[in-house]
Amino acid sequence: MEKINKVMTNTEYQELLNEFKKLEMEEEITGKDNSVRMNEIKELLEIDEEEDD
């Protein structure tokens, strides 16, 4: 699997962060399992943070 060399813009990063927080709140309030999407977002955010080093 080839590594994707794409650096996110600040706007894209903020949108993902907001979506993650929204899913986290929804999960707390409704008990709905959002872990799959939350893990996807977390991976994307971590990849971007590593590229900023």
Protein Blocks (a to p, Z undefined) as FASTA:
>chain_A
ZZddddddfklmmmmmmmmmmmmmmmmmnopafklmmmmmmmmmmmmmmmmZZ
